[in-house]
């Protein structure tokens, strides 16, 4: 093993190479992570069984999050294809009124975004956003910014989104508790963005959407009842919440009812129940129709699983070098424990654009430090993951594909998108981290 100072330099350089390969040279994320992992392992610890380390890191992460990503993708695809997401949006709008269209789409984005990736969710709902803007005269940057930030808030903090899910597997944190805590902390993220966007767009002369397509497909979709659209989202959250509560109140209980509820509240089972609820939305229930939906979901999930597993592989290589534990000892007395994951994820996100890659890479670096940083308790791990999520929000700009989805599907210029959307993501990340620091005073 090389001297620790040299190892530290090589590990930092490997993170820099991942940023360079994925952002500057646009190399596929899996290829980048694999090549850098192999290079780092060969350079730092040639005496170890490198192939086994790579396989264990890749396979262990796949075992932790593979099923959850596939099940989450099935729910997301069904909500998209069935019009379930649009049904939720229209219901919320009917309760808030058209003049409160930004708030309505913000609520919709927050709820529908739990199982749906932020870019997919924005594409699905962008037609409604433009329609609401055109009909009400509300500036399109305001409506689009609020929708984008609400989807983004849950995307960065809550499983089954791949970044949070993979990081939970790397850090070995309870996913059920992360879902509940992530949902709670996503609320101030979405609210801070809402008020920021209202303020920054006020009096700037921004215009509403000029027009909507006369035959907008999203407006013509025959949406299912809203209660059916909400079931695939609400049921898994409810089952996981019951599981967490019963685990605290009745640890190790042999009562049959308690054991059944604890079983159904495990994330894999809870999301499976969510899939069954989502199938109620499928009007044409023939096998060909169902297989088409399943194929689409698996096609979406496959690349995500591969990238997240590669992140786990990189993480195990870093862990085996011992640099994380050494850095943890150095930082353990600094009083900035939670600032470490936040800043690493922030730098990764801002540099290369992907929140998922940022969270995975940062969690791989932070995981070996947890004991030395005093964050190896259950809640320490949860707050670490939330800090990673907060850092991965800052900042969505021109190197982030979501930035361009927001700009193009809203038909607003990149300059306006930078002023509204990008600044909102900075406000969100800082707000969430401030809330995390306050919470840490009481639970750490």
Secondary structure, DSSP 4 states (H G I P E B T S, - for coil): ---HHHHHHHHHHHHHHHHIIIIIS---HHHHHHHHHHHHHHHH-TTS-HHHHHHHHHHHHHHHHHHHHHHHHHHHHHHHHHTHHHHHHHHHHHHH-GGGHHHHHHHHHHHHTTTS-HHHHHHHHHHHHHHHHHHH---HHHHHHHHHHHHHHHHHHSTTSHHHHHHHHHHT--HHHHHHHHHHHHHHHHHHHHHHHHHHHTTS-PPPPS---TT-HHHH--PPPHHHHHHHHHHHHHHHHHHHHHHHHSTT---HHHHHHHHHTSHHHHHHHHHHHHHTT-SS--HHHHHHHHHHHHHHHHHHHHHHHHHHHHHHHHHHHTHHHHHHHHHTTTT-HHHHHHHHHHHHHHHH--HHHHHHHHHHHHHTTHHHHT--SHHHHHHHHHHHHHHTTTT--TTSHHHHHHHHHHT--HHHHIIIIIHHHHHHHHHHHHHHHHHHHHH-
